């Protein structure tokens, strides 16, 4: 959805905190009422998954492969195409002046363990065919049951088969000190493992933290957890410098390859 008003943001936060309080007290009816916005977004998961399956049918010379969780799918956005993956897709198409092929393997609710189990086997089959761009942002759902040892193991195994041009997003800012301490630990692990494998990491935590209170109130969906359209735009803005560099590199390599092929085809004619 588009950016909230401040009043909508306050209401979303109140419902989110109310749901947590009611659950802790065992007030099931109050919890279900306060938690309704989250449940409404959860019901959108089959819709977003179907939207991205349909999007795979669009052909293009440039191929973008995305891995991740609900933020890749676009939960909280007005339409799935307004997720950060969707907004990056639009920007790439404008840059190239042509449609591109997109394979979005993101699954709502995915943890690193679930990404490793469910997404990576599919991704490896696609990676064998050499997509032009790979992005991944995963790990936010690990924070609720934080286990740094398991996170390190899972991220290592997820990153191992990814090509060196893969662009990795940090975990975003949670704007809650207790959770953000875990996020800082997760991002330190993520940076170390990515550096070992030559993968580029984009500063999503700093970008979302910098939005401050106004961002909290206006750039999240009604569940006060997932970004809305404007929130996803911040994500896309953060990924874009690295993505645009990769797009330019691929375009240059394909142009040079085409020129060499044309030159080779002209040589026999000249003889």
ABEGO torsion letter per residue (X at the ends): XBBBBAAAAAAAAAAAAAAAAAAAAGBAAAAAAAAAAAAAAAAAAAAAAAAAAAAAABBBABBBBBBEBAAAAGBGBABAAABAAAAAAAAAAAAAGBBBBBBBABBBGBBAAAAAAAAAAAAAAAAAAGBABBBBBBGAAAAABBBAAAAAAAAAAAAAABBAABBBBBBBBAGBAAAAAAAAAAAAAAAAAAAAAGBBBBBAAAAAAAAEAAAAAAABBAAGABBBAAAAAAAAAAAAAAAAAAAAAAAAAAAAAAAAAAAAAAAAAAX
